[in-house]
Amino acid sequence: MSHDILPRPAAIGLDEYRGRRQALMAALPPRSAVLLPAANLATRSNDSEYAFRQDSDFHYLTGFPEPEALLVLLPGREAGESVLFCQDKDPTKEAWTGIRIGAEGAVTRFGIDQAFENAERDERLSELLDGREALYLPLDDEAAVALAEAVRRDLGARVRQGAEAPRALCDVTHLIHERRLVKSEAELALMRHAAEISARAHLRAMRTCRPGLHEYHLQAELEHEFLWQGGQAPAYSTIVGGGANACVLHYIENADSLRDGDLVLIDAGAEFDLYAGDITRTFPVNGHFTPEQRRVYEIVLAAQERAVEAVAPGVTLGEIHQGVVNDLTAGLIELGLLEGSVEERVADESYRRFYLHSTSHWLGLDVHDVGGYRRNGEPRLLAPGMVLTVEPGLYLPEDENIPEALRGIGIRIEDDVAVTDEGHDVLTSAVPKRVDDIEALMAKF
């Protein structure tokens, strides 16, 4: 099994981060400011923390990797429009947890106009925001709102001295999220790399799989490859569902044995420089599909391939999903699990017993990435630079009214697809998904 190391793509440059901040500030009304906090460390148990993962919006605007930071954007400020508060330099703490970037490093290494340590934040923040009419911040962040309200109280108490407190608190998230939806070339390079790492991990799991292993053995193979290739972590909780466990959409226990004659569904992706890969494949534990498994699988595969081909500028996710619903419903009728016409079963939504989720979601810094699915009240049209998943599935419960040979079969097939000027680019095509290709790959090992 190959242990070669993929070449790393270039990191996003400081000019791109500056451009993002400038674009956000240009969208604000006059005399506004932005307050955006970084993520904080989260306790796992006692004095042990979870591995730190930066807030996606904060990362998008700064690239700054430390917790307990605050970005302040001040359009038109002569002394610098971007100000960052960050952890104090502290030799004692740094001896335990590593060297901190500090205020000087925030300026020299991350292109921030001006930076201060957190010890100066309370003293300086009111001064920076004096005279701003509106503060834009994530209104669902209680700590950020509390900070903004404290600034308003402080400035409000000094009105007679000429201070002017912001009158309005406004949500900044939708302004950032609309910009995150369309990826730059630098972002797409990182996403291709995350997809390639994810693809190699899925190939590794397919090559390793055999009856008698446990689901967690395949999880170990997947996550080994993520880390071996420099991915920071899984982009989400790895799903390895053997047999009927595949019918549980977010099954993450990964504890059961893999049985001869069952299928196994793997939904797993690597995170690289905070960008997510997201792949699902379903394959036989022993390397050979039974006739019944193949029959169901081919229905899902045909729907997935047609949906991928439909991805192009000007198309909506609703149109892609509706095509999948029609295809899967026809397949369910063919299997004898539904009766009547496709139109009737789509209309009464009886197909939803076997297909519970949507076909696509946005992909980027978050695995279920941000950006509205509607714009101005209408379904959003796909445009070049957007990245989405295409992931139809069928989940046949172990119910008595299901033919015995079909009970407990869960199949999902998912690829990451970038919208291009000409149509689309499948980022995850390196993982086989046709029956003969899967069986041929697994037969070699």
C-alpha positions in Angstrom: 0.0 0.0 0.0 1.5 3.3 -1.1 2.7 5.7 1.6 3.8 8.5 -0.8 3.1 12.0 0.3 1.2 14.4 -1.9 2.8 17.8 -2.7 1.1 20.6 -0.7 -0.7 23.3 -2.5 0.2 27.0 -1.9 -1.5 28.6 1.1 -3.9 31.5 0.5 -1.9 34.7 0.2 -2.1 37.8 2.4 -3.4 39.9 -0.5 -6.4 37.6 -0.8 -7.2 38.0 2.9 -6.8 41.7 2.6 -9.2 41.7 -0.4 -11.8 39.8 1.5 -11.7 42.4 4.3 -11.9 45.2 1.9 -14.9 43.7 0.1 -16.7 43.3 3.3 -16.1 46.8 4.4 -17.2 48.1 1.0 -20.6 46.5 1.6 -21.2 48.3 4.9 -23.0 51.6 5.3 -21.0 54.7 6.3 -19.7 54.9 9.8 -20.0 51.2 10.5 -17.6 48.8 12.1 -17.2 45.0 12.3 -16.5 43.0 15.4 -15.7 39.3 14.7 -14.3 37.0 17.4 -12.1 34.0 16.9 -13.1 30.6 18.3 -12.0 29.7 21.8 -10.6 26.5 23.3 -13.2 24.1 24.5 -12.7 21.8 27.5 -12.8 18.1 26.8 -12.3 16.9 30.4 -10.9 18.5 33.5 -7.9 20.5 32.2 -7.7 18.9 28.8 -9.0 20.7 25.7 -10.3 19.6 22.4 -7.9 20.2 19.5 -8.4 23.8 18.5 -10.3 24.6 15.2 -10.6 28.2 14.2 -14.0 29.8 13.5 -14.6 29.6 9.7 -15.6 33.2 9.2 -12.7 34.5 11.3 -10.3 32.3 9.3 -11.8 33.5 6.0 -11.0 37.1 6.8 -7.7 36.7 8.6 -6.0 33.3 8.3 -5.1 33.9 11.9 -4.8 30.5 13.7 -5.0 31.3 17.4 -8.0 31.3 19.9 -9.1 34.3 22.0 -8.7 36.9 19.2 -10.9 39.7 18.0 -11.0 41.3 14.6 -12.2 44.9 14.3 -12.8 46.4 10.9 -13.0 50.2 10.8 -13.6 51.5 7.3 -11.9 54.8 6.6 -9.7 54.8 9.7 -6.5 56.5 8.8 -4.4 54.6 11.3 -5.5 51.3 9.8 -8.8 49.8 8.9 -8.1 46.3 10.3 -7.2 45.9 14.0 -6.6 42.6 15.8 -6.6 41.8 19.5 -4.8 38.6 20.3 -3.3 36.6 23.2 -0.7 38.3 25.2 2.9 37.1 24.9 3.5 35.2 28.1 6.7 33.2 28.5 5.3 31.0 31.3 2.2 30.0 29.3 4.2 29.6 26.1 6.5 27.1 27.8 3.5 24.9 28.3 1.4 25.4 25.1 3.7 26.9 22.5 4.9 30.2 21.2 2.1 32.8 20.6 2.0 35.0 17.5 1.5 38.2 19.4 0.6 41.6 18.2 3.8 42.2 16.2 3.4 38.8 14.5 -0.2 39.6 13.6 1.0 42.6 11.6 4.1 41.2 10.0 2.9 37.6 9.3 -0.8 38.1 8.7 -1.1 41.5 7.1 -3.2 43.1 9.8 -2.9 46.9 9.9 -2.6 47.2 13.6 -2.7 44.8 16.5 -2.8 44.8 20.3 -2.6 42.1 23.0 -5.8 41.3 24.8 -4.6 43.0 27.9 -5.2 46.3 26.1 -8.6 45.4 24.6 -11.0 46.9 27.1 -9.0 50.1 27.2 -8.8 50.5 23.4 -12.0 49.1 22.1 -14.3 51.9 23.1 -11.9 54.4 21.6 -11.8 52.5 18.3 -15.6 52.3 18.1 -16.4 55.9 19.3 -18.4 57.6 16.6 -19.4 54.5 14.7 -23.2 54.4 14.1 -23.6 50.6 13.6 -21.7 47.6 14.8 -21.8 44.5 12.5 -21.1 41.2 14.4 -22.4 37.7 14.6 -25.7 38.2 16.6 -25.9 34.5 17.5 -22.6 34.8 19.4 -23.6 35.7 23.0 -20.1 36.7 24.0 -19.7 39.0 21.0 -23.1 40.7 21.6 -22.2 41.1 25.3 -18.9 42.8 24.3 -20.7 45.1 21.9 -23.2 46.1 24.5 -20.5 46.8 27.0 -18.9 49.2 24.5 -22.2 50.9 24.0 -22.7 51.3 27.7 -19.2 52.7 28.2 -19.5 55.2 25.4 -23.1 56.1 26.4 -21.9 57.0 29.9 -19.4 59.5 28.3 -21.8 61.3 26.0 -21.3 64.6 27.8 -17.5 64.3 27.1 -18.3 64.0 23.4 -18.4 60.2 23.0 -20.9 58.8 20.5 -22.1 55.2 21.1 -23.2 52.9 18.2 -26.9 53.0 17.9 -27.4 49.7 16.1 -26.2 46.1 16.3 -26.5 44.3 12.9 -25.7 40.8 11.8 -22.6 40.4 9.8 -22.8 36.7 9.0 -24.9 36.9 5.8 -22.5 39.4 4.3 -19.5 37.1 4.9 -21.4 33.9 3.9 -22.4 35.3 0.6 -18.8 35.9 -0.2 -17.7 32.5 1.0 -20.1 30.7 -1.3 -18.0 31.4 -4.5 -14.5 30.1 -4.1 -11.3 31.7 -5.5 -8.7 29.7 -7.4 -6.6 29.5 -4.3 -9.5 28.0 -2.3 -10.3 25.6 -5.1 -6.7 24.4 -5.0 -7.1 23.6 -1.3 -10.4 21.9 -1.9 -9.0 19.7 -4.6 -6.2 18.8 -2.2 -8.7 17.9 0.5 -10.6 15.9 -2.0 -7.5 14.0 -3.1 -6.6 13.2 0.4 -10.1 12.0 1.1 -10.1 9.9 -2.1 -6.8 8.2 -1.1 -8.3 7.4 2.3 -11.4 5.8 0.7 -9.2 3.7 -1.6 -7.2 2.6 1.4 -10.3 1.5 3.2 -11.6 -0.4 0.2 -8.3 -2.2 -0.1 -8.2 -3.1 3.6 -11.8 -4.2 4.0 -12.6 -7.9 4.6 -15.0 -9.9 6.7 -14.1 -10.1 10.4 -12.8 -6.6 10.8 -14.7 -4.0 12.7 -16.1 -0.7 11.4 -13.5 1.1 13.5 -10.7 -0.6 11.6 -11.8 1.1 8.4 -12.1 4.4 10.3 -8.5 4.0 11.5 -7.4 3.4 7.9 -9.2 6.5 6.7 -8.0 8.8 9.4 -4.5 7.5 9.2 -4.4 8.7 5.6 -5.9 12.1 6.5 -3.1 12.7 9.0 -0.4 11.2 6.8 -1.1 13.6 4.1 -1.2 16.7 6.4 -4.9 17.0 6.9 -5.6 18.5 10.3 -8.5 16.2 11.1 -11.6 14.6 9.7 -13.9 17.3 8.3 -16.7 15.7 10.3 -17.4 12.6 12.3 -16.4 9.6 10.2 -19.2 7.3 9.3 -18.5 3.6 8.7 -21.8 1.7 8.7 -21.8 -2.1 7.9 -25.1 -3.9 7.0 -28.2 -2.2 8.3 -26.1 0.5 10.1 -25.8 2.1 6.7 -29.6 3.0 7.0 -28.8 5.3 9.9 -27.8 8.5 8.1 -25.4 9.9 10.8 -24.2 6.6 12.3 -20.9 7.3 14.0 -20.5 4.5 16.6 -18.4 2.5 14.1 -18.2 -0.4 16.6 -19.8 -3.4 14.9 -18.1 -6.2 13.1 -18.1 -6.3 9.2 -20.0 -9.4 8.1 -19.5 -11.5 5.0 -22.3 -10.8 2.5 -23.0 -7.3 3.9 -22.4 -3.9 2.3 -20.5 -1.2 4.2 -21.2 2.5 3.7 -18.3 5.0 4.4 -19.0 8.7 4.5 -15.7 10.5 5.4 -13.6 13.4 4.3 -10.4 15.1 5.3 -10.0 18.7 6.4 -7.0 20.5 4.9 -6.2 24.1 5.9 -9.8 24.1 7.2 -11.3 23.2 3.8 -13.5 20.0 3.7 -13.6 17.0 1.6 -16.8 14.9 1.7 -17.0 11.5 0.0 -19.4 8.6 0.4 -19.0 5.2 -1.1 -20.8 1.9 -0.5 -19.2 -1.4 -1.3 -19.4 -5.1 -0.3 -17.4 -6.2 2.7 -16.2 -9.3 0.8 -15.6 -7.5 -2.5 -18.6 -9.0 -4.4 -22.1 -7.5 -4.7 -25.0 -10.0 -4.4 -27.5 -9.7 -7.2 -30.0 -7.8 -4.9 -27.3 -5.5 -3.7 -26.2 -4.7 -7.2 -29.7 -4.1 -8.3 -30.3 -1.4 -5.6 -26.8 0.0 -6.1 -27.2 0.5 -9.8 -30.4 2.5 -9.2 -28.6 4.9 -6.9 -25.5 5.1 -9.1 -27.6 5.9 -12.2 -29.3 8.7 -10.3 -26.0 10.0 -9.0 -24.3 10.0 -12.3 -27.2 11.9 -14.0 -27.3 14.4 -11.2 -23.5 15.1 -11.5 -23.9 15.6 -15.2 -26.7 18.1 -14.6 -24.3 20.4 -12.6 -23.7 23.6 -14.6 -24.1 27.4 -14.4 -27.7 28.5 -14.3 -29.0 25.2 -12.9 -30.6 25.1 -9.4 -30.1 22.5 -6.6 -33.8 22.0 -6.6 -33.7 20.9 -10.3 -30.9 18.5 -9.6 -32.7 17.1 -6.5 -36.0 16.7 -8.4 -34.2 14.7 -11.1 -32.8 12.4 -8.4 -36.2 12.0 -6.7 -37.7 11.0 -10.1 -35.0 8.5 -10.8 -35.0 6.9 -7.3 -38.8 6.7 -7.3 -38.8 4.9 -10.6 -36.2 2.5 -9.1 -38.3 1.9 -6.0 -41.3 1.0 -8.3 -39.0 -1.3 -10.3 -37.9 -3.0 -7.1 -41.5 -3.5 -6.0 -41.2 -1.3 -3.0 -43.7 1.2 -4.3 -46.7 0.8 -6.6 -48.3 3.1 -9.2 -46.7 5.8 -11.4 -43.6 7.9 -10.7 -45.7 11.0 -10.8 -48.1 9.6 -8.1 -45.4 8.5 -5.7 -43.5 11.7 -6.1 -46.6 13.7 -5.4 -47.6 11.8 -2.2 -43.9 11.7 -1.2 -44.1 8.0 -0.3 -40.5 7.7 -1.7 -39.4 9.6 1.4 -39.6 6.4 3.4 -36.5 5.3 1.5 -34.8 8.6 0.6 -34.9 11.0 3.5 -32.4 13.8 2.6 -31.6 16.3 0.0 -29.3 15.6 -2.9 -26.8 18.4 -2.4 -25.3 20.9 0.0 -22.6 23.6 -0.3 -19.0 22.6 0.5 -16.1 24.7 1.7 -14.7 25.8 5.0 -17.6 23.9 6.6 -18.7 20.5 5.3 -22.3 21.9 5.2 -21.0 25.2 4.0 -22.7 28.6 4.2 -24.5 30.7 1.6 -28.2 30.9 1.0 -30.0 28.3 -1.1 -32.4 31.1 -2.3 -31.7 34.6 -3.5 -34.3 37.3 -3.6 -37.0 34.7 -2.9 -36.0 32.5 -5.8 -33.8 29.3 -5.9 -30.2 30.3 -6.3 -28.6 29.6 -9.7 -25.3 27.7 -9.7 -22.3 29.9 -10.8 -18.7 29.1 -11.5 -16.7 28.8 -8.2 -19.4 27.2 -6.2 -18.7 23.7 -4.8 -21.4 21.3 -3.9 -21.9 17.6 -3.1 -24.1 15.2 -5.0 -25.2 12.4 -2.8 -28.4 10.4 -3.5 -29.1 7.3 -1.5 -31.6 4.5 -0.8 -32.1 3.1 2.7 -34.3 0.0 3.0 -35.3 -0.7 6.5 -35.4 -4.1 8.1 -39.3 -4.2 8.1 -41.4 -7.2 7.5 -43.1 -5.7 4.4 -39.7 -5.3 2.7 -38.6 -8.4 0.7 -36.1 -10.3 2.9 -33.3 -10.1 0.3 -33.5 -6.3 0.3 -33.8 -5.6 4.1 -31.2 -3.6 5.7 -29.5 -2.4 2.5 -28.3 1.2 2.8 -26.5 2.8 -0.2 -25.3 6.4 -0.7 -22.8 7.6 -3.3 -21.4 11.1 -2.9 -18.9 13.2 -4.9 -17.7 16.8 -4.5 -18.4 18.9 -7.6 -17.1 22.3 -8.5 -19.1 24.5 -10.9 -17.0 25.7 -13.8 -17.6 28.1 -16.7 -18.2 25.1 -19.0 -20.1 22.9 -16.6 -18.5 21.1 -13.7 -15.4 19.4 -12.3 -15.7 16.3 -10.1 -13.0 16.7 -7.5 -13.4 13.1 -6.1 -13.5 11.0 -9.3 -10.4 9.0 -8.2 -12.6 6.8 -6.0 -14.4 4.1 -8.1 -18.1 3.9 -7.9 -19.1 1.5 -10.7 -19.7 -2.0 -9.6 -17.1 -3.7 -11.9 -14.5 -1.1 -10.9 -15.1 -1.6 -7.2 -14.9 -5.3 -7.4 -11.8 -5.2 -9.6 -10.1 -2.9 -7.0 -11.0 -5.1 -4.1 -10.0 -8.3 -5.9 -6.3 -7.1 -6.0 -6.0 -7.1 -2.2 
